[in-house]
Each structure stands twice: as C-alpha cells, then as structure tokens.
C-alpha cells in the first residue's frame, strides 16, 4: 500500500544517529544521506526517510499520528526501544509490553518519540 514514509526533522545528524541505532536493532541497515540531505532507510521493499521540511519552516510532529516498525520478536522491540532511548529518543505511553488489540489480537508494543518529536512504535504480533 505504501511506497514510503517520510518524517521531518530540523537536526538531521541527531535523527540519523537515533534511527541508525533504533532501526539497526531491528536489523535495518544504517541510513544513507542522499543528494538532497535526506536520510534514507531501505528494507524489505520499503523506504523510510527523514528530511528537513522543504518549505523552510521548522519540523513538527503530526498530532495523532504514529509510525510503526515491525519487530521480529518482543526482544527485538525491547532492543529497538533501548537503542532509541540511548540515542536521543524519549519513552512515551506505557513501558514496552503486551497489549490486547481488536479481534483478539495480542501485540507486543514499545513506543518512543524520536529527537524531532515524531511518535514511533515497534510492534510484534504475538497472536
């Protein structure tokens, strides 16, 4: 359904350090800075990008939005969370753990805000 997801950030270096560590914990290679100064992560056919806003205004997180990254296991979600915290992320919501979703789904979720304030989640579907 999606070709890519892009978030804004004012400090690209801080964002790259955060995402290299957090996404690296999920087995995603370090980001590459392209000719426009964006950081690009590619994995499993998807692309995730971090950029300065093209309108020159300060970056701001979208209210009510969350970007979810698939984790292969609860341990991978925990590693993502720990790497993110150690690299400028902020813990939000409940601590990482099991949540019961709709239709009887059981998920292991971990939430962070990146250095620019974007809300992120590492998610592993248990059942």
Kinemage of the C-alpha trace (Angstrom):
@kinemage 1
@onewidth
@group {chain A} dominant
@subgroup {mainchain}
@vectorlist {calphas} color= white
{ca unk a 1} P 0.000 0.000 0.000
{ca unk a 2} L 2.751 2.476 0.884
{ca unk a 3} L 5.769 3.322 -1.211
{ca unk a 4} L 7.493 5.215 1.607
{ca unk a 5} L 7.080 7.113 4.850
{ca unk a 6} L 8.845 10.427 5.453
{ca unk a 7} L 9.145 12.472 8.640
{ca unk a 8} L 10.518 15.941 9.160
{ca unk a 9} L 13.403 16.888 11.417
{ca unk a 10} L 15.444 20.034 11.936
{ca unk a 11} L 18.575 18.209 13.154
{ca unk a 12} L 19.325 15.563 10.533
{ca unk a 13} L 22.512 14.390 12.276
{ca unk a 14} L 20.682 13.737 15.566
{ca unk a 15} L 17.868 11.981 13.709
{ca unk a 16} L 20.317 9.821 11.756
{ca unk a 17} L 22.102 8.773 14.969
{ca unk a 18} L 18.737 7.898 16.563
{ca unk a 19} L 17.346 5.956 13.591
{ca unk a 20} L 20.632 4.199 12.771
{ca unk a 21} L 20.637 2.816 16.331
{ca unk a 22} L 16.905 2.137 16.749
{ca unk a 23} L 16.313 0.681 13.290
{ca unk a 24} L 19.650 -1.126 13.440
{ca unk a 25} L 18.275 -3.015 16.454
{ca unk a 26} L 15.566 -4.319 14.095
{ca unk a 27} L 18.135 -5.433 11.510
{ca unk a 28} L 17.705 -2.450 9.193
{ca unk a 29} L 20.927 -1.094 7.638
{ca unk a 30} L 22.152 2.400 8.530
{ca unk a 31} L 20.590 5.248 6.603
{ca unk a 32} L 22.245 6.868 3.618
{ca unk a 33} L 22.211 10.636 3.156
{ca unk a 34} L 21.080 11.421 -0.392
{ca unk a 35} L 21.920 14.407 -2.593
{ca unk a 36} L 19.077 16.456 -1.024
{ca unk a 37} L 20.347 15.894 2.527
{ca unk a 38} L 17.612 13.401 3.411
{ca unk a 39} L 18.407 10.230 5.328
{ca unk a 40} L 17.044 7.182 3.504
{ca unk a 41} L 16.496 3.734 5.056
{ca unk a 42} L 15.602 0.809 2.785
{ca unk a 43} L 14.481 -2.602 3.968
{ca unk a 44} L 12.135 -5.305 2.715
{ca unk a 45} L 10.995 -3.221 -0.240
{ca unk a 46} L 10.003 -0.221 1.898
{ca unk a 47} L 11.634 3.158 2.355
{ca unk a 48} L 11.697 5.415 5.404
{ca unk a 49} L 13.091 8.925 5.023
{ca unk a 50} L 13.976 11.803 7.346
{ca unk a 51} L 14.156 15.295 5.832
{ca unk a 52} L 14.188 18.970 6.665
{ca unk a 53} L 10.835 20.469 5.625
{ca unk a 54} L 11.070 21.730 2.044
{ca unk a 55} L 9.071 24.864 2.897
{ca unk a 56} L 11.864 26.069 5.222
{ca unk a 57} L 9.589 26.084 8.257
{ca unk a 58} L 10.544 24.196 11.442
{ca unk a 59} L 9.686 20.491 11.514
{ca unk a 60} L 6.832 19.435 13.765
{ca unk a 61} L 5.346 16.018 14.556
{ca unk a 62} L 1.843 15.292 13.322
{ca unk a 63} L -0.688 15.255 16.141
{ca unk a 64} L -2.413 11.888 16.314
{ca unk a 65} L -0.029 10.006 14.042
{ca unk a 66} L 2.234 7.063 14.833
{ca unk a 67} L 4.738 5.285 12.609
{ca unk a 68} L 5.027 1.576 13.387
{ca unk a 69} L 8.063 -0.575 12.681
{ca unk a 70} L 7.749 -4.366 12.577
{ca unk a 71} L 9.818 -6.214 15.171
{ca unk a 72} L 10.656 -9.909 14.724
{ca unk a 73} L 10.191 -10.609 18.449
{ca unk a 74} L 9.472 -8.916 21.785
{ca unk a 75} L 13.232 -8.940 22.367
{ca unk a 76} L 13.775 -7.050 19.107
{ca unk a 77} L 11.169 -4.469 20.180
{ca unk a 78} L 12.962 -4.091 23.512
{ca unk a 79} L 16.324 -3.686 21.743
{ca unk a 80} L 14.772 -1.034 19.450
{ca unk a 81} L 13.392 0.802 22.488
{ca unk a 82} L 16.698 0.675 24.380
{ca unk a 83} L 18.721 1.789 21.341
{ca unk a 84} L 16.319 4.652 20.729
{ca unk a 85} L 16.491 5.816 24.356
{ca unk a 86} L 20.288 5.686 24.287
{ca unk a 87} L 20.347 7.840 21.145
{ca unk a 88} L 18.094 10.778 21.930
{ca unk a 89} L 14.643 9.169 21.980
{ca unk a 90} L 12.049 9.679 24.699
{ca unk a 91} L 9.948 6.908 26.244
{ca unk a 92} L 6.212 7.542 25.977
{ca unk a 93} L 2.979 5.766 26.861
{ca unk a 94} L 3.254 2.550 28.855
{ca unk a 95} L 6.544 0.664 29.140
{ca unk a 96} L 7.144 -1.913 26.389
{ca unk a 97} L 4.872 -4.894 26.824
{ca unk a 98} L 1.878 -6.937 25.771
{ca unk a 99} L -1.289 -5.161 24.642
{ca unk a 100} L -4.564 -6.753 23.665
{ca unk a 101} L -5.976 -5.334 20.460
{ca unk a 102} L -9.144 -5.680 18.486
{ca unk a 103} L -10.306 -9.004 17.058
{ca unk a 104} L -8.466 -10.933 19.757
{ca unk a 105} L -5.004 -9.847 18.594
{ca unk a 106} L -2.176 -9.833 21.098
{ca unk a 107} L 0.687 -7.469 20.354
{ca unk a 108} L 3.987 -6.592 21.984
{ca unk a 109} L 4.427 -2.823 21.632
{ca unk a 110} L 7.151 -0.329 22.502
{ca unk a 111} L 6.699 3.423 21.987
{ca unk a 112} L 9.188 6.289 21.626
{ca unk a 113} L 9.393 9.815 20.326
{ca unk a 114} L 12.367 10.499 18.084
{ca unk a 115} L 14.571 13.588 18.663
{ca unk a 116} L 12.200 15.659 16.464
{ca unk a 117} L 9.123 14.545 18.452
{ca unk a 118} L 7.677 12.044 15.960
{ca unk a 119} L 5.747 9.230 17.650
{ca unk a 120} L 7.071 5.753 16.835
{ca unk a 121} L 6.209 2.195 17.755
{ca unk a 122} L 7.966 -1.150 17.445
{ca unk a 123} L 5.315 -3.833 17.098
{ca unk a 124} L 5.405 -7.621 17.235
{ca unk a 125} L 2.213 -9.588 16.668
{ca unk a 126} L 2.031 -12.482 19.131
{ca unk a 127} L -1.387 -13.869 18.163
